[in-house]
Structures are given as C-alpha cells and as structure tokens.
C-alpha cells in the first residue's frame, strides 16, 4: 500500500510539473537547434541509415525468435529428458562457447555458399544471416536455460502425464510458459549481440540492399570522416545505440530477474 501511495504521489507531482515545463518549451527558441534535425535526416536518408536500420530489425527479430525457441527445446531436452550422450552434448555446448568467431568464418563461408533452395541462396541474404546468428546463439541460450529448467518442479510433468498429456504437450503447455523469465533474458542478450554484430554481417552479406546497421555505420564513418561532416556521423552512432539504451532502461529489471531466477532452489 505504501508503494502504491508513493506512485500516486509521484504521478500527481509529475502532472503538476508538466504544465510549467510545457510552457517553457513552447516559448523556447528552437531555431538555433534546427541543424540537429538536418544531421539525422542526412544520416537517415542520404547515408541510407534508415534502410540499414530496417535490415537490422528484421534480422534481429528473426534470429532472436528462432534461437529462443530452439534454445528452449534444447535446454528442456538436456534438463528433463534422459538419453545416451546427454552430458557429452551439454559439455559440447559449453565448450563451443569458447570458440572465437573468426575461426568459424572460412568453414561457414564455404558451407553457406553451398546452401541453396531453388533460386534462393542463404549467402548474401537477410534470411541466411538470421539463421547464422541463431545457430551461433544456441549454445549460450541452451546453457542459460538448462539450469532454469532444472529448477522447475518435476511434479508438474507427472501431474500432466496422469491427465493424459503427451511429452510435447508437457513441454509446450507446462514448462514453456514457466520458462518465460529465462527466455526473456536469453532473448535480450541475443538481441544485443545480433544488433551490434559487425564481422559476420560484413562478410556474409555483400549486397548493399541487405547491409545491417553496424556495417552501414562504418560506411557512414568512412564517408563522413573525409567529408568533415562529423555531426551526421555521430547522428548515425545515436541511431545505432538508441535501441540498446532503451532496452537496458525499460527491461533492466527483467534482465536482473532472469539472471537470478533459478539460482536459489527451494
């Protein structure tokens, strides 16, 4: 109740301060700051940062959605199912997290070149890049969620099995919803990694139409450095960092809760 009263008081104070602040902003002379909008317009349209931003959004959403679902399935199998080689598979996932990405560039490049589906090629496409990011994020996601699935009570699976639920229904209808906090944390960290990734996006995508935001920012940095247009370059930096900043501001409690949930059993 005290927390509710504190929130009500804060909302009332904000409402009281909103009117004078709006009056101050309305009378403020913004003519000296119009070049800020011009810098962002130049970075968004002239430097094609808008297209790169859209590509990054599409690739990140597809990659994070795919790796979250596949990682949850993998973690559930490692935590709840008994099969030969389970411990070895779990150890291999942990060991693969220590492999530097640069060592995988050449074999992945050769493999991606041979992946085709009719006239579609996974090389030089946003779909192929999203699949590549998802595959690279599975070990981390499985490692993060395996410990979380182990903390969930076994009695839930036994009760669902007595009610006639199949193993797939036990996973999708019982454990998958309960794993939402851990999956949210995994999705956030995977999104941050995919959003800021540069090397794979540079190597595996050569078509300028499909370039992601980090590669586009580097192109903007090269062009605007020699043109001595640093404000437009820093506007591009803001566009790159803004989603990451907003995620940490809005979802910081979710990140901490997802990392700590399951750490204490009982």
C-alpha positions, -999 to +999 in steps of 0.1 A: +000+000+000+029+024+008+044+017-026+010+025-043+007+058-024+042+067-034+034+060-071+002+081-068+022+110-053+048+108-079+022+108-107+005+139-091+038+157-089+046+149-125+013+162-136+018+195-117+053+200-132+041+191-167+022+223-173+050+248-165+075+227-184+053+226-215+050+264-212+088+268-210+093+245-240+067+263-260+083+297-255+118+284-261+136+295-293+144+263-311+157+280-343+193+276-332+189+238-330+174+230-364+207+216-376+202+186-353+172+175-373+192+181-405+220+158-392+196+130-385+178+135-418+211+133-436+221+101-417+187+085-422+181+092-459+213+104-476+235+078-459+207+051-461+208+045-423+170+040-425+174+010-448+202-004-427+181+001-396+152-019-411+176-047-421+189-049-386+154-050-371+143-078-395+175-099-390+174-094-352+138-103-348+141-135-369+173-146-353+162-140-317+128-157-323+145-187-338+172-191-313+148-186-283+125-214-295+153-238-305+173-230-274+144-236-251+138-270-268+174-279-264+176-268-228+144-287-220+159-319-235+192-315-216+174-308-183+144-331-184+150-360-208+173-389-203+191-402-234+226-415-242+252-388-246+232-361-228+261-350-206+286-350-235+262-329-256+258-304-227+296-302-224+300-297-261+276-267-260+296-252-231+329-258-249+316-243-282+310-210-264+348-206-261+355-209-298+363-175-314+340-164-342+369-156-365+379-193-366+345-202-380+344-176-408+361-198-435+341-231-429+308-211-425+315-192-457+321-224-477+290-240-461+268-210-468+279-208-504+265-244-509+232-238-492+206-232-518+168-238-521+158-234-557+167-200-568+172-188-532+207-188-517+214-184-480+245-165-488+241-128-493+206-127-478+190-115-446+174-149-440+208-167-442+223-141-418+195-146-393+199-184-395+236-180-389+231-158-359+205-182-345+228-211-348+256-193-331+234-183-302+220-217-294+249-228-271+246-197-249+208-200-248+208-237-240+234-231-213+214-203-198+180-221-199+192-256-189+198-246-153+165-228-153+145-258-164+162-280-138+147-258-110+112-263-122+093-290-102+091-325-116+056-329-101+041-307-129+052-332-156+039-361-135+005-344-130+003-336-167+012-371-177-015-385-154-040-362-172-030-378-205-007-351-218+019-361-243+056-352-238+052-325-264+022-311-246+041-312-213+068-290-228+046-266-247+017-262-222+035-266-189+072-259-189+075-235-219+052-208-203+070-212-169+103-206-186+092-171-199+115-152-175+146-171-185+137-170-222+132-132-220+167-128-206+182-150-233+162-131-259+175-098-247+212-108-246+209-125-280+192-094-294+220-072-282+246-095-297+229-097-330+222-060-332+258-050-326+274-077-346+297-065-374+321-091-388+296-117-400+273-091-414+302-076-434+315-110-447+283-129-454+262-100-469+277-082-499+245-067-513+242-031-502+205-035-500+208-061-472+235-045-451+228-041-414+232-010-392+268-016-379+281-021-414+262+010-426+276+030-397+311+020-407+304+031-442+290+064-429+320+069-407+344+064-437+325+087-460+317+115-434+353+115-420+368+126-453+338+149-459+345+165-424+308+160-416+312+146-381+277+157-368+260+134-393+284+106-384+275+109-347+238+110-355+243+076-370+260+065-338+230+076-319+207+056-342+228+025-336+230+029-298+194+041-291+177+006-292+203-009-269+199+020-245+162+018-245+163-020-238+185-015-208+163+013-194+130-004-200+139-041-193+167-038-167+145-054-140+136-082-164+173-088-172+183-090-135+153-112-126+160-136-155+196-139-144+189-146-108+157-167-111+165-203-106+198-196-088+182-204-054+164-237-053+136-244-028 
